[in-house]
Amino acid sequence: MTLMTLMTLMTLNDPNDPNDPNDPNDPNDPNDPNDPFQP
């Protein structure tokens, strides 16, 4: 397993990643259609 593969797997499973574009619970997601406070 290469280093990049290992890093990718670790990043995918990081629940506290502020830059995760696929995090459904991200309060700062500008593209969240369910965000009532979205401008």
MODELLER restraints for C-alpha pairs under 7 A, 6 or more apart:
rsr = mdl.restraints
at = mdl.atoms
